[in-house]
Amino acid sequence: PRASKKEQEAAKRPLTNLQFLAMLEANLPQVTQRLKFDYITLTKQCAKLLKDIRQQITLQFQIAYPRIPTEDSADQTLTWLVMQILEENNDMASTLAGVQIPPPIPMVGPQFKVAGEEMQKFLATYQPQDLISNFNALSRPATAPSGLVPSHYNISIRHVALSPPGDLVFIVQPDSHYVHSEGPIQTVEGQAPGHVLNPKSLVTLQTIARLIMKAFVGGMGAPSTVTAWAPYSWATNDSEFARRIMKVMKDMGVRADLLNMVVADKEELAICDEEWNNFNRQLTGFTRAPAATL
């Protein structure tokens, strides 16, 4: 039967947050029995994505969403983040409709746009061939985007002794002291929190390789106006790690001129250790240092 005019108008009317949650509560039981997937891993991966989105919104718009530290990925404030992004979209659409300007379909507000960009970066991590192609396509300038320092980066794996503990891919530009991190490796690899990494594991090395490539393809947190770039040179703190990760990246299809990782000299290692100590103190809440310029 054809919907009445009243029903048609109700269908067009935006839902309030409570109406949306009530709709979910009423309809989810009908479909949950047909769903079969790893809920725990899905929850952890979604939490990681939402935290990346929250970080980028904070950096780009200085919007400080609440954070509640937890021992697992169940940060309940992430739900608030999602609802606020959707509400911003809804408010923008309502404002345009109020002045008789048809809103674009789909409506994409500033925060929603950031969420979409982070989603694309996130998906690239799980589509290795696309990620490798994008990494291989990057230009390899001799200087970093600022033009002030060499395009040289130190890559290392660092352990974070939080609860639960984890490991990060830690990237440092030694001259500018710019730092960037990816991970935790355990979460991306689908391991349980606190899982001890095996540095010889092919799966772990492939995960680390994807995170390294993701960092450069995604611009390492630089503004969206900065074109992503590949390192002109890079180094690490361990000769065995350099050998293994270059072998894995070669087997994954990374182009030859990017397979040049070496062991850093003592001065560079000292800088990177100092930057890690500063970064680790920030993670554990002891201090908050000003950000360096890339």
MARTORKE-946763 format. One record per residue (C-alpha): x, y, z; residue number from 1; residue in one letter. Coordinates in Angstrom, 2 decimals, m for minus. Example, Ala and Ser with C-alpha at 12.3 -4.5 7.8 and 13.67 -1.06 7.14 Angstrom:
<pts>
<pt c1="12.30" c2="m4.50" c3="7.80" drenkol="1" doro="A"/>
<pt c1="13.67" c2="m1.06" c3="7.14" drenkol="2" doro="S"/>
</pts>
This chain:
<pts>
<pt c1="0.00" c2="0.00" c3="0.00" drenkol="1" doro="P"/>
<pt c1="1.08" c2="3.52" c3="m0.73" drenkol="2" doro="R"/>
<pt c1="2.34" c2="5.48" c3="2.27" drenkol="3" doro="A"/>
<pt c1="0.14" c2="8.30" c3="3.49" drenkol="4" doro="S"/>
<pt c1="1.28" c2="11.90" c3="3.30" drenkol="5" doro="K"/>
<pt c1="1.83" c2="11.90" c3="7.04" drenkol="6" doro="K"/>
<pt c1="4.01" c2="8.77" c3="6.82" drenkol="7" doro="E"/>
<pt c1="5.99" c2="10.26" c3="3.94" drenkol="8" doro="Q"/>
<pt c1="6.67" c2="13.44" c3="5.93" drenkol="9" doro="E"/>
<pt c1="7.69" c2="11.37" c3="8.98" drenkol="10" doro="A"/>
<pt c1="10.13" c2="9.37" c3="6.85" drenkol="11" doro="A"/>
<pt c1="11.85" c2="12.58" c3="5.71" drenkol="12" doro="K"/>
<pt c1="12.10" c2="14.03" c3="9.23" drenkol="13" doro="R"/>
<pt c1="15.59" c2="13.58" c3="10.80" drenkol="14" doro="P"/>
<pt c1="15.71" c2="11.25" c3="13.79" drenkol="15" doro="L"/>
<pt c1="16.80" c2="12.53" c3="17.17" drenkol="16" doro="T"/>
<pt c1="19.62" c2="10.67" c3="18.91" drenkol="17" doro="N"/>
<pt c1="17.14" c2="8.86" c3="21.16" drenkol="18" doro="L"/>
<pt c1="14.89" c2="7.93" c3="18.22" drenkol="19" doro="Q"/>
<pt c1="17.90" c2="6.56" c3="16.35" drenkol="20" doro="F"/>
<pt c1="18.94" c2="4.41" c3="19.33" drenkol="21" doro="L"/>
<pt c1="15.35" c2="3.22" c3="19.81" drenkol="22" doro="A"/>
<pt c1="15.21" c2="2.21" c3="16.13" drenkol="23" doro="M"/>
<pt c1="18.45" c2="0.24" c3="16.52" drenkol="24" doro="L"/>
<pt c1="17.13" c2="m1.48" c3="19.64" drenkol="25" doro="E"/>
<pt c1="13.93" c2="m2.49" c3="17.84" drenkol="26" doro="A"/>
<pt c1="15.53" c2="m3.77" c3="14.65" drenkol="27" doro="N"/>
<pt c1="18.88" c2="m5.29" c3="15.64" drenkol="28" doro="L"/>
<pt c1="17.43" c2="m8.51" c3="17.13" drenkol="29" doro="P"/>
<pt c1="15.96" c2="m9.33" c3="13.70" drenkol="30" doro="Q"/>
<pt c1="19.38" c2="m9.45" c3="12.04" drenkol="31" doro="V"/>
<pt c1="21.91" c2="m10.36" c3="14.74" drenkol="32" doro="T"/>
<pt c1="21.19" c2="m14.10" c3="14.50" drenkol="33" doro="Q"/>
<pt c1="22.21" c2="m14.07" c3="10.82" drenkol="34" doro="R"/>
<pt c1="25.49" c2="m12.30" c3="11.52" drenkol="35" doro="L"/>
<pt c1="28.65" c2="m14.40" c3="11.92" drenkol="36" doro="K"/>
<pt c1="31.92" c2="m12.55" c3="12.44" drenkol="37" doro="F"/>
<pt c1="34.73" c2="m12.01" c3="14.95" drenkol="38" doro="D"/>
<pt c1="33.02" c2="m9.41" c3="17.13" drenkol="39" doro="Y"/>
<pt c1="36.00" c2="m8.87" c3="19.45" drenkol="40" doro="I"/>
<pt c1="38.44" c2="m8.09" c3="16.61" drenkol="41" doro="T"/>
<pt c1="35.81" c2="m5.94" c3="14.88" drenkol="42" doro="L"/>
<pt c1="35.28" c2="m3.91" c3="18.05" drenkol="43" doro="T"/>
<pt c1="39.02" c2="m3.35" c3="18.54" drenkol="44" doro="K"/>
<pt c1="39.54" c2="m2.32" c3="14.91" drenkol="45" doro="Q"/>
<pt c1="36.56" c2="0.07" c3="14.99" drenkol="46" doro="C"/>
<pt c1="37.82" c2="1.61" c3="18.22" drenkol="47" doro="A"/>
<pt c1="41.24" c2="2.13" c3="16.61" drenkol="48" doro="K"/>
<pt c1="39.63" c2="3.84" c3="13.60" drenkol="49" doro="L"/>
<pt c1="37.44" c2="6.08" c3="15.77" drenkol="50" doro="L"/>
<pt c1="40.41" c2="7.11" c3="17.90" drenkol="51" doro="K"/>
<pt c1="42.30" c2="8.07" c3="14.72" drenkol="52" doro="D"/>
<pt c1="39.28" c2="10.11" c3="13.59" drenkol="53" doro="I"/>
<pt c1="39.06" c2="11.81" c3="17.01" drenkol="54" doro="R"/>
<pt c1="42.77" c2="12.67" c3="16.88" drenkol="55" doro="Q"/>
<pt c1="42.50" c2="14.22" c3="13.41" drenkol="56" doro="Q"/>
<pt c1="39.39" c2="16.23" c3="14.38" drenkol="57" doro="I"/>
<pt c1="41.27" c2="17.54" c3="17.43" drenkol="58" doro="T"/>
<pt c1="44.27" c2="18.50" c3="15.28" drenkol="59" doro="L"/>
<pt c1="42.27" c2="20.12" c3="12.47" drenkol="60" doro="Q"/>
<pt c1="39.39" c2="21.77" c3="14.36" drenkol="61" doro="F"/>
<pt c1="40.66" c2="21.93" c3="17.98" drenkol="62" doro="Q"/>
<pt c1="37.53" c2="20.09" c3="19.15" drenkol="63" doro="I"/>
<pt c1="38.40" c2="18.33" c3="22.40" drenkol="64" doro="A"/>
<pt c1="36.07" c2="15.36" c3="22.70" drenkol="65" doro="Y"/>
<pt c1="36.04" c2="13.67" c3="26.13" drenkol="66" doro="P"/>
<pt c1="38.31" c2="10.70" c3="26.72" drenkol="67" doro="R"/>
<pt c1="37.98" c2="7.99" c3="29.35" drenkol="68" doro="I"/>
<pt c1="41.10" c2="5.81" c3="29.70" drenkol="69" doro="P"/>
<pt c1="40.25" c2="2.11" c3="29.72" drenkol="70" doro="T"/>
<pt c1="42.22" c2="m1.12" c3="29.83" drenkol="71" doro="E"/>
<pt c1="40.62" c2="m2.37" c3="26.61" drenkol="72" doro="D"/>
<pt c1="39.21" c2="m0.84" c3="23.43" drenkol="73" doro="S"/>
<pt c1="35.77" c2="m0.15" c3="24.91" drenkol="74" doro="A"/>
<pt c1="36.08" c2="3.63" c3="25.23" drenkol="75" doro="D"/>
<pt c1="32.45" c2="4.65" c3="25.69" drenkol="76" doro="Q"/>
<pt c1="33.17" c2="8.24" c3="24.67" drenkol="77" doro="T"/>
<pt c1="33.67" c2="7.05" c3="21.07" drenkol="78" doro="L"/>
<pt c1="29.89" c2="6.64" c3="20.79" drenkol="79" doro="T"/>
<pt c1="29.56" c2="10.32" c3="21.73" drenkol="80" doro="W"/>
<pt c1="32.05" c2="11.18" c3="18.98" drenkol="81" doro="L"/>
<pt c1="29.99" c2="9.35" c3="16.33" drenkol="82" doro="V"/>
<pt c1="26.72" c2="10.94" c3="17.45" drenkol="83" doro="M"/>
<pt c1="28.22" c2="14.44" c3="17.43" drenkol="84" doro="Q"/>
<pt c1="29.58" c2="14.01" c3="13.89" drenkol="85" doro="I"/>
<pt c1="26.18" c2="12.80" c3="12.69" drenkol="86" doro="L"/>
<pt c1="24.42" c2="15.60" c3="14.56" drenkol="87" doro="E"/>
<pt c1="26.66" c2="18.20" c3="12.89" drenkol="88" doro="E"/>
<pt c1="25.66" c2="16.78" c3="9.51" drenkol="89" doro="N"/>
<pt c1="22.00" c2="16.82" c3="10.48" drenkol="90" doro="N"/>
<pt c1="22.18" c2="20.42" c3="11.72" drenkol="91" doro="D"/>
<pt c1="23.86" c2="21.57" c3="8.50" drenkol="92" doro="M"/>
<pt c1="21.19" c2="19.86" c3="6.39" drenkol="93" doro="A"/>
<pt c1="18.41" c2="21.41" c3="8.51" drenkol="94" doro="S"/>
<pt c1="19.98" c2="24.86" c3="8.21" drenkol="95" doro="T"/>
<pt c1="20.16" c2="24.62" c3="4.43" drenkol="96" doro="L"/>
<pt c1="16.61" c2="23.32" c3="4.24" drenkol="97" doro="A"/>
<pt c1="15.46" c2="26.25" c3="6.39" drenkol="98" doro="G"/>
<pt c1="16.71" c2="28.76" c3="3.81" drenkol="99" doro="V"/>
<pt c1="15.27" c2="26.65" c3="0.97" drenkol="100" doro="Q"/>
<pt c1="18.66" c2="25.49" c3="m0.32" drenkol="101" doro="I"/>
<pt c1="18.60" c2="21.76" c3="m1.13" drenkol="102" doro="P"/>
<pt c1="21.39" c2="20.10" c3="0.90" drenkol="103" doro="P"/>
<pt c1="23.86" c2="17.97" c3="m1.08" drenkol="104" doro="P"/>
<pt c1="23.29" c2="14.21" c3="m1.07" drenkol="105" doro="I"/>
<pt c1="25.06" c2="12.81" c3="0.82" drenkol="106" doro="P"/>
<pt c1="25.56" c2="15.68" c3="3.24" drenkol="107" doro="M"/>
<pt c1="29.25" c2="15.86" c3="4.19" drenkol="108" doro="V"/>
<pt c1="30.13" c2="18.24" c3="7.01" drenkol="109" doro="G"/>
<pt c1="33.72" c2="19.13" c3="8.02" drenkol="110" doro="P"/>
<pt c1="34.04" c2="16.41" c3="10.67" drenkol="111" doro="Q"/>
<pt c1="32.31" c2="13.84" c3="8.47" drenkol="112" doro="F"/>
<pt c1="34.83" c2="14.62" c3="5.72" drenkol="113" doro="K"/>
<pt c1="37.73" c2="14.00" c3="8.11" drenkol="114" doro="V"/>
<pt c1="36.10" c2="10.72" c3="9.15" drenkol="115" doro="A"/>
<pt c1="35.88" c2="9.66" c3="5.50" drenkol="116" doro="G"/>
<pt c1="39.54" c2="10.50" c3="4.87" drenkol="117" doro="E"/>
<pt c1="40.64" c2="8.49" c3="7.91" drenkol="118" doro="E"/>
<pt c1="38.44" c2="5.59" c3="6.81" drenkol="119" doro="M"/>
<pt c1="40.22" c2="5.50" c3="3.44" drenkol="120" doro="Q"/>
<pt c1="43.62" c2="5.46" c3="5.16" drenkol="121" doro="K"/>
<pt c1="42.41" c2="2.74" c3="7.52" drenkol="122" doro="F"/>
<pt c1="41.09" c2="0.55" c3="4.70" drenkol="123" doro="L"/>
<pt c1="44.37" c2="0.91" c3="2.83" drenkol="124" doro="A"/>
<pt c1="46.05" c2="m0.99" c3="5.67" drenkol="125" doro="T"/>
<pt c1="43.81" c2="m3.99" c3="4.96" drenkol="126" doro="Y"/>
<pt c1="44.09" c2="m3.84" c3="1.16" drenkol="127" doro="Q"/>
<pt c1="47.80" c2="m4.64" c3="0.79" drenkol="128" doro="P"/>
<pt c1="47.96" c2="m4.46" c3="m3.01" drenkol="129" doro="Q"/>
<pt c1="46.38" c2="m0.99" c3="m3.10" drenkol="130" doro="D"/>
<pt c1="48.63" c2="0.13" c3="m0.25" drenkol="131" doro="L"/>
<pt c1="51.77" c2="m1.17" c3="m1.99" drenkol="132" doro="I"/>
<pt c1="50.76" c2="0.44" c3="m5.30" drenkol="133" doro="S"/>
<pt c1="50.14" c2="3.77" c3="m3.57" drenkol="134" doro="N"/>
<pt c1="53.46" c2="3.54" c3="m1.71" drenkol="135" doro="F"/>
<pt c1="55.37" c2="2.68" c3="m4.88" drenkol="136" doro="N"/>
<pt c1="53.75" c2="5.64" c3="m6.64" drenkol="137" doro="A"/>
<pt c1="55.05" c2="8.19" c3="m4.11" drenkol="138" doro="L"/>
<pt c1="57.77" c2="10.61" c3="m5.17" drenkol="139" doro="S"/>
<pt c1="61.08" c2="10.34" c3="m3.32" drenkol="140" doro="R"/>
<pt c1="62.37" c2="13.90" c3="m2.74" drenkol="141" doro="P"/>
<pt c1="65.71" c2="14.53" c3="m1.06" drenkol="142" doro="A"/>
<pt c1="64.12" c2="16.87" c3="1.49" drenkol="143" doro="T"/>
<pt c1="61.09" c2="16.62" c3="3.76" drenkol="144" doro="A"/>
<pt c1="57.93" c2="18.66" c3="2.89" drenkol="145" doro="P"/>
<pt c1="59.25" c2="21.66" c3="4.87" drenkol="146" doro="S"/>
<pt c1="62.30" c2="21.78" c3="2.58" drenkol="147" doro="G"/>
<pt c1="64.45" c2="22.41" c3="5.64" drenkol="148" doro="L"/>
<pt c1="65.61" c2="18.92" c3="6.56" drenkol="149" doro="V"/>
<pt c1="66.57" c2="15.75" c3="4.66" drenkol="150" doro="P"/>
<pt c1="63.85" c2="13.23" c3="3.81" drenkol="151" doro="S"/>
<pt c1="65.52" c2="10.75" c3="6.15" drenkol="152" doro="H"/>
<pt c1="63.60" c2="8.77" c3="8.77" drenkol="153" doro="Y"/>
<pt c1="64.45" c2="6.35" c3="11.55" drenkol="154" doro="N"/>
<pt c1="62.09" c2="3.38" c3="11.91" drenkol="155" doro="I"/>
<pt c1="62.02" c2="1.30" c3="15.09" drenkol="156" doro="S"/>
<pt c1="59.67" c2="m0.94" c3="17.05" drenkol="157" doro="I"/>
<pt c1="59.05" c2="0.34" c3="20.56" drenkol="158" doro="R"/>
<pt c1="57.33" c2="m1.32" c3="23.49" drenkol="159" doro="H"/>
<pt c1="54.73" c2="0.57" c3="25.51" drenkol="160" doro="V"/>
<pt c1="54.37" c2="m0.70" c3="29.06" drenkol="161" doro="A"/>
<pt c1="50.77" c2="0.37" c3="29.55" drenkol="162" doro="L"/>
<pt c1="47.92" c2="m1.91" c3="30.55" drenkol="163" doro="S"/>
<pt c1="47.58" c2="m3.83" c3="28.33" drenkol="164" doro="P"/>
<pt c1="51.10" c2="m3.46" c3="26.92" drenkol="165" doro="P"/>
<pt c1="51.71" c2="m3.14" c3="23.20" drenkol="166" doro="G"/>
<pt c1="54.25" c2="m2.26" c3="20.50" drenkol="167" doro="D"/>
<pt c1="54.35" c2="0.67" c3="18.09" drenkol="168" doro="L"/>
<pt c1="56.08" c2="1.46" c3="14.83" drenkol="169" doro="V"/>
<pt c1="57.97" c2="4.62" c3="15.84" drenkol="170" doro="F"/>
<pt c1="59.18" c2="7.00" c3="13.12" drenkol="171" doro="I"/>
<pt c1="61.55" c2="9.93" c3="13.75" drenkol="172" doro="V"/>
<pt c1="62.97" c2="12.62" c3="11.49" drenkol="173" doro="Q"/>
<pt c1="66.22" c2="13.16" c3="13.47" drenkol="174" doro="P"/>
<pt c1="67.00" c2="16.72" c3="12.31" drenkol="175" doro="D"/>
<pt c1="63.57" c2="18.23" c3="13.04" drenkol="176" doro="S"/>
<pt c1="62.76" c2="15.77" c3="15.86" drenkol="177" doro="H"/>
<pt c1="59.36" c2="15.17" c3="14.23" drenkol="178" doro="Y"/>
<pt c1="57.82" c2="11.91" c3="15.42" drenkol="179" doro="V"/>
<pt c1="54.98" c2="9.71" c3="14.21" drenkol="180" doro="H"/>
<pt c1="53.67" c2="6.35" c3="15.38" drenkol="181" doro="S"/>
<pt c1="51.49" c2="3.57" c3="14.02" drenkol="182" doro="E"/>
<pt c1="49.88" c2="0.68" c3="15.85" drenkol="183" doro="G"/>
<pt c1="49.63" c2="m0.96" c3="18.29" drenkol="184" doro="P"/>
<pt c1="50.98" c2="m3.72" c3="16.09" drenkol="185" doro="I"/>
<pt c1="49.09" c2="m6.34" c3="18.10" drenkol="186" doro="Q"/>
<pt c1="45.73" c2="m4.66" c3="17.37" drenkol="187" doro="T"/>
<pt c1="46.34" c2="m4.39" c3="13.63" drenkol="188" doro="V"/>
<pt c1="47.61" c2="m7.96" c3="13.52" drenkol="189" doro="E"/>
<pt c1="44.43" c2="m9.12" c3="15.29" drenkol="190" doro="G"/>
<pt c1="46.25" c2="m10.41" c3="18.35" drenkol="191" doro="Q"/>
<pt c1="44.98" c2="m10.23" c3="21.90" drenkol="192" doro="A"/>
<pt c1="46.05" c2="m7.20" c3="23.97" drenkol="193" doro="P"/>
<pt c1="49.41" c2="m7.86" c3="25.61" drenkol="194" doro="G"/>
<pt c1="50.46" c2="m10.45" c3="23.02" drenkol="195" doro="H"/>
<pt c1="54.28" c2="m10.68" c3="22.88" drenkol="196" doro="V"/>
<pt c1="55.56" c2="m10.00" c3="19.36" drenkol="197" doro="L"/>
<pt c1="57.79" c2="m12.49" c3="17.61" drenkol="198" doro="N"/>
<pt c1="60.31" c2="m10.39" c3="15.62" drenkol="199" doro="P"/>
<pt c1="60.89" c2="m13.31" c3="13.23" drenkol="200" doro="K"/>
<pt c1="57.20" c2="m13.94" c3="12.49" drenkol="201" doro="S"/>
<pt c1="56.34" c2="m13.36" c3="8.84" drenkol="202" doro="L"/>
<pt c1="52.82" c2="m12.23" c3="9.76" drenkol="203" doro="V"/>
<pt c1="54.20" c2="m9.70" c3="12.24" drenkol="204" doro="T"/>
<pt c1="56.79" c2="m8.40" c3="9.77" drenkol="205" doro="L"/>
<pt c1="54.12" c2="m8.03" c3="7.07" drenkol="206" doro="Q"/>
<pt c1="51.94" c2="m6.10" c3="9.53" drenkol="207" doro="T"/>
<pt c1="54.87" c2="m3.81" c3="10.38" drenkol="208" doro="I"/>
<pt c1="55.61" c2="m3.31" c3="6.68" drenkol="209" doro="A"/>
<pt c1="51.98" c2="m2.32" c3="6.02" drenkol="210" doro="R"/>
<pt c1="52.06" c2="0.14" c3="8.93" drenkol="211" doro="L"/>
<pt c1="55.29" c2="1.72" c3="7.64" drenkol="212" doro="I"/>
<pt c1="53.81" c2="2.14" c3="4.17" drenkol="213" doro="M"/>
<pt c1="50.53" c2="3.42" c3="5.63" drenkol="214" doro="K"/>
<pt c1="52.42" c2="6.10" c3="7.56" drenkol="215" doro="A"/>
<pt c1="54.02" c2="7.53" c3="4.41" drenkol="216" doro="F"/>
<pt c1="50.97" c2="7.10" c3="2.15" drenkol="217" doro="V"/>
<pt c1="48.90" c2="8.90" c3="4.78" drenkol="218" doro="G"/>
<pt c1="51.39" c2="11.77" c3="5.10" drenkol="219" doro="G"/>
<pt c1="52.38" c2="10.96" c3="8.71" drenkol="220" doro="M"/>
<pt c1="49.81" c2="13.30" c3="10.21" drenkol="221" doro="G"/>
<pt c1="50.76" c2="16.26" c3="8.02" drenkol="222" doro="A"/>
<pt c1="47.98" c2="18.65" c3="6.86" drenkol="223" doro="P"/>
<pt c1="45.92" c2="17.37" c3="3.93" drenkol="224" doro="S"/>
<pt c1="47.48" c2="20.09" c3="1.76" drenkol="225" doro="T"/>
<pt c1="50.87" c2="18.33" c3="2.01" drenkol="226" doro="V"/>
<pt c1="51.50" c2="15.77" c3="m0.74" drenkol="227" doro="T"/>
<pt c1="52.50" c2="12.37" c3="0.61" drenkol="228" doro="A"/>
<pt c1="56.10" c2="11.34" c3="m0.04" drenkol="229" doro="W"/>
<pt c1="58.42" c2="8.34" c3="0.25" drenkol="230" doro="A"/>
<pt c1="61.65" c2="8.46" c3="2.29" drenkol="231" doro="P"/>
<pt c1="64.81" c2="9.35" c3="0.42" drenkol="232" doro="Y"/>
<pt c1="66.67" c2="7.31" c3="3.00" drenkol="233" doro="S"/>
<pt c1="65.84" c2="5.51" c3="6.20" drenkol="234" doro="W"/>
<pt c1="67.54" c2="3.72" c3="9.04" drenkol="235" doro="A"/>
<pt c1="66.77" c2="1.63" c3="12.09" drenkol="236" doro="T"/>
<pt c1="68.34" c2="0.60" c3="15.38" drenkol="237" doro="N"/>
<pt c1="68.78" c2="m3.10" c3="14.61" drenkol="238" doro="D"/>
<pt c1="70.58" c2="m4.77" c3="11.70" drenkol="239" doro="S"/>
<pt c1="68.45" c2="m7.92" c3="11.87" drenkol="240" doro="E"/>
<pt c1="65.25" c2="m5.89" c3="11.74" drenkol="241" doro="F"/>
<pt c1="66.59" c2="m3.95" c3="8.72" drenkol="242" doro="A"/>
<pt c1="67.42" c2="m7.16" c3="6.90" drenkol="243" doro="R"/>
<pt c1="64.11" c2="m8.86" c3="7.67" drenkol="244" doro="R"/>
<pt c1="61.82" c2="m5.91" c3="6.96" drenkol="245" doro="I"/>
<pt c1="63.55" c2="m5.11" c3="3.66" drenkol="246" doro="M"/>
<pt c1="63.25" c2="m8.78" c3="2.61" drenkol="247" doro="K"/>
<pt c1="59.54" c2="m8.78" c3="3.45" drenkol="248" doro="V"/>
<pt c1="58.90" c2="m5.48" c3="1.65" drenkol="249" doro="M"/>
<pt c1="60.80" c2="m6.75" c3="m1.39" drenkol="250" doro="K"/>
<pt c1="58.67" c2="m9.91" c3="m1.44" drenkol="251" doro="D"/>
<pt c1="55.53" c2="m7.75" c3="m1.10" drenkol="252" doro="M"/>
<pt c1="56.51" c2="m5.88" c3="m4.28" drenkol="253" doro="G"/>
<pt c1="57.96" c2="m2.62" c3="m2.96" drenkol="254" doro="V"/>
<pt c1="60.07" c2="m0.92" c3="m5.62" drenkol="255" doro="R"/>
<pt c1="63.85" c2="m1.43" c3="m5.50" drenkol="256" doro="A"/>
<pt c1="64.98" c2="2.14" c3="m4.71" drenkol="257" doro="D"/>
<pt c1="63.00" c2="2.04" c3="m1.44" drenkol="258" doro="L"/>
<pt c1="64.73" c2="m1.10" c3="m0.17" drenkol="259" doro="L"/>
<pt c1="67.70" c2="0.77" c3="1.26" drenkol="260" doro="N"/>
<pt c1="67.24" c2="0.71" c3="5.06" drenkol="261" doro="M"/>
<pt c1="70.51" c2="0.80" c3="7.03" drenkol="262" doro="V"/>
<pt c1="71.55" c2="0.88" c3="10.69" drenkol="263" doro="V"/>
<pt c1="71.70" c2="4.39" c3="12.14" drenkol="264" doro="A"/>
<pt c1="74.85" c2="5.91" c3="13.62" drenkol="265" doro="D"/>
<pt c1="75.23" c2="6.54" c3="17.36" drenkol="266" doro="K"/>
<pt c1="74.20" c2="10.19" c3="17.17" drenkol="267" doro="E"/>
<pt c1="70.94" c2="9.37" c3="15.37" drenkol="268" doro="E"/>
<pt c1="70.21" c2="6.49" c3="17.72" drenkol="269" doro="L"/>
<pt c1="70.67" c2="8.79" c3="20.73" drenkol="270" doro="A"/>
<pt c1="68.24" c2="11.34" c3="19.24" drenkol="271" doro="I"/>
<pt c1="65.66" c2="8.66" c3="18.53" drenkol="272" doro="C"/>
<pt c1="65.96" c2="7.17" c3="22.01" drenkol="273" doro="D"/>
<pt c1="65.48" c2="10.62" c3="23.51" drenkol="274" doro="E"/>
<pt c1="62.41" c2="11.25" c3="21.34" drenkol="275" doro="E"/>
<pt c1="60.98" c2="7.89" c3="22.31" drenkol="276" doro="W"/>
<pt c1="61.46" c2="8.68" c3="26.01" drenkol="277" doro="N"/>
<pt c1="59.60" c2="11.97" c3="25.51" drenkol="278" doro="N"/>
<pt c1="56.84" c2="10.28" c3="23.51" drenkol="279" doro="F"/>
<pt c1="56.51" c2="7.45" c3="26.02" drenkol="280" doro="N"/>
<pt c1="56.15" c2="9.92" c3="28.88" drenkol="281" doro="R"/>
<pt c1="53.32" c2="11.61" c3="26.96" drenkol="282" doro="Q"/>
<pt c1="51.61" c2="8.25" c3="26.46" drenkol="283" doro="L"/>
<pt c1="51.80" c2="7.44" c3="30.14" drenkol="284" doro="T"/>
<pt c1="50.56" c2="10.89" c3="31.11" drenkol="285" doro="G"/>
<pt c1="53.64" c2="12.37" c3="32.76" drenkol="286" doro="F"/>
<pt c1="54.19" c2="15.30" c3="30.38" drenkol="287" doro="T"/>
<pt c1="52.92" c2="16.92" c3="27.20" drenkol="288" doro="R"/>
<pt c1="55.61" c2="18.26" c3="24.88" drenkol="289" doro="A"/>
<pt c1="54.99" c2="20.74" c3="22.02" drenkol="290" doro="P"/>
<pt c1="54.77" c2="19.17" c3="18.56" drenkol="291" doro="A"/>
<pt c1="57.73" c2="19.50" c3="16.18" drenkol="292" doro="A"/>
<pt c1="57.43" c2="20.69" c3="12.60" drenkol="293" doro="T"/>
<pt c1="57.84" c2="18.14" c3="9.85" drenkol="294" doro="L"/>
</pts>
